[in-house]
Amino acid sequence: MWCGLFWYHQCPNPAQFPTPNLKKKTMTTGPMSDLQVKAFQQDGFVVIRGLLDAEETLLTLTAARQDEAIREHSMQVIDTKGRSTNLSLWNHPGDDIYGAICRSRRVVDSMEQLLGDEVYHYHSKLSAKQPKVGGAWEWHQDYGYWYQNGCLFPDLASVFIALDPATRENGCLQLLKGSHRMGRIEHGRFGSQTGADPERVEAAMKRMELVYCEMEPGDAVFFHGNTLHSSDPNVSDHPRWGLICCYNTRSNDPYKESHHPNYTPLLKLDDSSIQAMGARGSETGKSFLEAKRDKTQSAN
């Protein structure tokens, strides 16, 4: 179900959202440390503080708040309680600030370091939980979706970059530490979402640490395609917007076509390209995923 009208109904003018207090912090550059790589391998995720600096975060948030294409092509994802999250998704990076981020060396080189192979852009998305009405995401693995797209191995990962403060009150990401070692879990339908087998999730939660990934704007979490994660609804007075960039490895090129791309070489950009791009929202003609084309949403 499309939610362009919903977006405007729930949030008449997203550009009028107050800008979060963006603290000055040192930008994270260069490859990850051995300890960070080890954390990803053991826990299934690693949090990087200040992946974007304050100026880069403000440029991205400004572009997203004012991006008409993002609003017009937003999908409404309903949880089991009837709450909704606005999700805009695109396959190709694009000549805009989102593309500059997902092609930046600090992101791509880190992904290649974590996955041990050349990576390509699988897709990116903007997830927007509006105040009071933003919905939950059921427990799931991303590979629970992407398995259906012909990816033989779970050699994929995502990075969630906070554009607003992400707190427990506004529905920050939750992860089960070490759950990526469980392998792929069966997924089924819950609300309009695809989620992991509840019995298996319940058993995992008794043995693994639940981590609430609270982040400041510009912070990011890299997580493995098999890491179980979810988020609660936004019951606060503040929005929770985040940019999610997803990558697949070259050697894991899907054996069949789907609504996400097969291997396409990714042109890396210098980190300075983010600020140079400025608050440039979606490029003209950018192609977004339509809900009816998302085959994984109907997978049992």
HUGIGI-V853135 format. One record per backbone hydrogen bond with DSSP energy under -1.0 kcal/mol. CO is the residue of the C=O (numbers start at 1). NH is the residue of the N-H. Records with the same first field share a line. If there is no record, write none. Layout:
CO = NH ; NH
This chain:
1 = 76
3 = 7
4 = 8
5 = 9
6 = 10
7 = 11
13 = 16
14 = 17
20 = 22
33 = 37
34 = 38
35 = 39
36 = 40
37 = 41
38 = 42
39 = 43
40 = 44
43 = 178
44 = 224
46 = 222
48 = 220
50 = 28
53 = 57
54 = 58
55 = 59
56 = 60
57 = 61
58 = 62
59 = 63
60 = 64
61 = 65
62 = 66
67 = 71
68 = 72
69 = 73
71 = 74
74 = 3
75 = 87
77 = 85
78 = 192
79 = 82
83 = 79
84 = 135
85 = 77
86 = 128
87 = 75
88 = 126
89 = 289
90 = 124
94 = 96
96 = 100
97 = 101
98 = 102
99 = 103
101 = 104
103 = 269
104 = 108
105 = 109
107 = 111
108 = 112
109 = 113
110 = 114
111 = 115
112 = 116
118 = 250
120 = 248
123 = 246
124 = 90
125 = 244
126 = 88
127 = 242
128 = 86
129 = 240
130 = 134
133 = 84
134 = 234
137 = 231
139 = 196
140 = 229
142 = 145 ; 146
143 = 147
145 = 148
146 = 149 ; 151
147 = 150
150 = 255
154 = 156
155 = 249
156 = 225
157 = 247
158 = 223
159 = 245
160 = 221
161 = 243
162 = 218
166 = 215
167 = 172
169 = 235
173 = 213
174 = 230
175 = 211
176 = 179
178 = 181
179 = 182
180 = 183
186 = 197
188 = 195
190 = 193
193 = 190
195 = 188
197 = 201
198 = 202
199 = 203
200 = 204
201 = 205
204 = 207 ; 208
209 = 177
211 = 175
212 = 214
215 = 166
216 = 219
218 = 51 ; 52
219 = 162
220 = 48
221 = 160
222 = 46
223 = 158
224 = 227
225 = 143
228 = 176
229 = 140
230 = 174
231 = 137
236 = 132
240 = 129
241 = 163 ; 164
242 = 127
243 = 161
244 = 125
245 = 159
246 = 122 ; 123
247 = 157
248 = 120
249 = 252
250 = 253
269 = 105
270 = 273
271 = 274
272 = 276
273 = 277
274 = 278
278 = 280
280 = 97
283 = 286
290 = 293
291 = 294
293 = 295
295 = 298
296 = 299
